[in-house]
Amino acid sequence: MRKELKEQIVKDLTNCLKENPNFYITNIEGLNAEATAKLRRECFKQQVKLMVVKNTLFAKALQASQIEGANQFEEVLKGSSAIMFANTPNGPAKLIKSFSSADGNGKPELKAALVQECPYIGSQNLEVLCNIKSKNELIADIVALLQSPAKNVISALKSSGGGKIAGIVKTLEEKK
């Protein structure tokens, strides 16, 4: 591979790292062509970008993007590596879990991930990564928690006294 091509690949990987805050390093070695094509289709459906890269070029891209703690990933960048880029933090983890259990051979296998600026090294972190909530999910949870007390008061006011002042006073006294 020519030096210019390598430099272009590192530049493209650096741009991907800047555009997508979350990435997963996986091992897809041993998947046949049919299973690999199926994995790529699933990635496309879930808006996950899958790239098979040389480990040295990805390590250079990590250094060039100045990601904090990038040196932690050097130990997992051995053997065959495929990188999954995503905007959602748990999307690739769920995809890896469902695909590896459906396939039966445990591939793709999680090597490491950087999710919401936190590194996760090793396949034992897959379940933790599946349970991480996205920003939108967290906002929805907060809104639901904030609405819950108001809904309880309104339903109590409606149920006791039919909206009369005496019913409101009675309801407020019971809440104390």
Helices and strands as residue ranges (DSSP letters): H 3-19, E 22-27, H 33-45, E 49-52, H 55-64, G 70-73, E 82-86, H 91-103, E 109-115, E 118-121, G 123-125, H 126-130, H 135-159, G 161-163, H 165-175
